């Protein structure tokens, strides 16, 4: 009987027949009439769409993208009935801090391709991270949910389970995200699972009536964001920390927590491990037949 918590290695190889089919469908596109205006008030201009179609036909190289993804350690594991695809890239520095990165819509794990090398092998080894980069359910190359209910909270719980299977919940770890990834990372901060010490967001959304971040009425946290030399304080149920449009290795390791509105003191929680982060404890199983 297969292990329900098993982690399998993954190698990406899209059949050439599927790429040929895409080329055929692009070539046979039936175009609408040109818009009657000279701007985009009637939607995306026809010329822009044709230009994009030609790019996909003649310039985009999927195999190059495929090679890039295959250059990273890729895995899948089934959590709550859905197969989750993820990259697990460990730094050569054993004392690196594990960081969970969550992409947004309509993105993928490729959103982080330009920062991976800088995060796992920075100039200062003290700034190094081990990276865990999952694909959201229904996004490439994770499985598609077969039932409703896969919202922010359920996905955040799945991420906690993923970190547990990799053996990281016994140590300090952090989470980062933008767009939907910001919602999920903020939900993780609200859940405060074992080991999570800080979150970093590149976008902030506040909807008091529906936002799961505000589900703890007796907690009070502050989030400080700085942009273009302007600083604002947002009283929300997430960590209070300085952020910027891109992950900053040193900023992502310090969080300031104020427990109640009546307290005036602020405790600083530093997430840097004193001991090397443990190597993943989950056994990687061979791919199923």
Secondary structure, DSSP 8 states (H G I E B T S, - for coil): ---TT-EEE------HHHHHHHHHHHHT-------SSSSSTTSS-HHHHHHHHHHHHHT--HHHHHHHHHTS-EEEEEETTEEEEEEEE--SSTT-EEEEEE--TT--GGGGTTTHHHHHS-SSGGG-EEEEEE--TTSTTS---SSS--SHHHHHHHHHHHHHHTT-TTS-EEEEESTHHHHHHHHHHHHT-TTEEEEEES-----TTT-GGG--TT---EEEEEETTEEEEEE-SS-B----SS--TTGGGEEEE--STT----EEEE---SS------S-EE----
